Amino acid sequence: MAFFDLIYYYNLLKEFKTFYAKIPYEILLKMLVLYNEPHIHQAKELVTQKLEKECVVKQI
């Protein structure tokens, strides 16, 4: 299941249309750590917010 979630977040990154070569690997690693949390849905929301924030910061 985590594999499909990684595909989801990879597609989410593509949807932001960022053309940066550096994918925020540290955020992806944090996402994998958050999957160990008991509340997976809450972890997904946190990671999505972090990805959105990271992409906005890089665009500015």
N, C-alpha and C positions, 0 to 999 in steps of 0.2 A: 504494500500500500504506500509506503514511503517513496518508492520509486515513482509512482504515478503523481505523487504530490510534488516531487522534484521537477517532473515534466511540467506540471501546472505552473510552478513558480518560474521556470525557464520561459514558458510562453508568456507569463505575466511581464517578465523583463522585456521580451520582444515587443509586447503591446505598448510599452512606454516609449518605444522607438528611440532608445538611446543608442547612439552610434559609438559609444566609448568602447575601447578595446579592453579596458579593465572592468571585468564583472566583479561586483562587490563580494568576493569570496568569503570575507570575514562574516558577512551577513548570512551567506548560505551555510557556513559552519555553525553560526548561532542557531539557524533554523534546525539543523540536525540535532543540536543540543536540546532545543526546545521540544523536539519530538519525544524526549524522555519524560516530559511533563505529563501529569495525569490528564490534564484538560487539553486535548489536542486542538480542539476548535479554537480555544483562546490563544494557544500558541500560534496557530495559523494567522489569526487576526493581528497579533503582535508583529509577526514577520512581514506580513503584507504592509503594515504601516511603516515598518523600517525600510522596506524596499521602496515604497513611495517617497519617503523622506529622502533617502539616498539619491534617488533619481532626480528629485527636484533640486537638491543641493548641487548636484553635478551640472544641471542645466543652467543654473544661475552662475 
